[in-house]
Amino acid sequence: MTRSMRRTRRTLQVAGAGAAAVLALGACSSSDSSDAADSSAPASDAASGELSGEVTVFAAASLKESFETLGERFEEEHPGTEVTFSFGGSDALAASITGGAPADVFASASPKTMKIVTDAGDAAGTPVTFVRNELEIATLPGNPDRIASLKDLTGAGLKVVLCDEAVPCGAAAQKVLDASELKLTPVSYEEDVKSALNKVVLKEADAAVVYKTDVKAAGDKVEGVEFPESADAVNDYPITLLKESRNTEAAEAFIALVRSAEGRQVLTEAGFLAP
């Protein structure tokens, strides 16, 4: 089985609060069934200085491509480790963590959603901002509706999709719409940024307000339109070790990779901004 096949199997998509709850229950069940193995084999070998075992990372959907790349590099640099990701809306991930889902690292798309975890006492230490992200309009390839501005999204008959306001990308979009005094009635509110973008990819919508990184990751499946108002709603992305981490040393090493020059290069190439 190839590394990419194993990574597909180990990458879980958290689509909403309900799915997050299922993930939490499933993860707990898996943890219970492996307790005996864990007690006889430590998560990391402190004596030799080598890391081993699984690291579970809950991360905002917009980090998917970058974090999967970093996860592969981490496993290559530390043979014997395995990085498992759960991507989704930051609000659903935070709710899952505070609800008891076992995880080692949380990377959120906004300080507000990270605060849910810190207020519950589930973070170990103080979260650190490692990147920032800016909004962009995703249109159908070739931009057939000739969308050139945020105001153009209010045009009659145009099918526009936004992230739900509980999700960082939705909150940022609503912030720029309010500041611009624009009224927009989307055809749907999506639970995370990937779901919003996918509506355009599948031609179920004419446009969506998403992150620049997601437009870039989609390649020629969409076309991006920048708008100046996005500068007023740039999202900070904080990351933290979680208090109930079962593999602290490996989790801290993964966070260190994300914040390293190597990690910064991967994230910058994906379109993220420096903190």
PyMOL commands that set and color helices and strands:
alter all, ss='L'
color gray80, all
select helices_A, chain A and resi 3-10+17-33+35-40+61-77+90-98+111-119+151-154+168-179+193-201+212-221+228-232+248-259+261-269
alter helices_A, ss='H'
color red, helices_A
select strands_A, chain A and resi 11-14+44-45+50-51+53-60+81-88+105-107+123-133+135-139+160-163+188-190+207-211+223-225+235-242
alter strands_A, ss='S'
color yellow, strands_A
deselect
rebuild
show_as cartoon
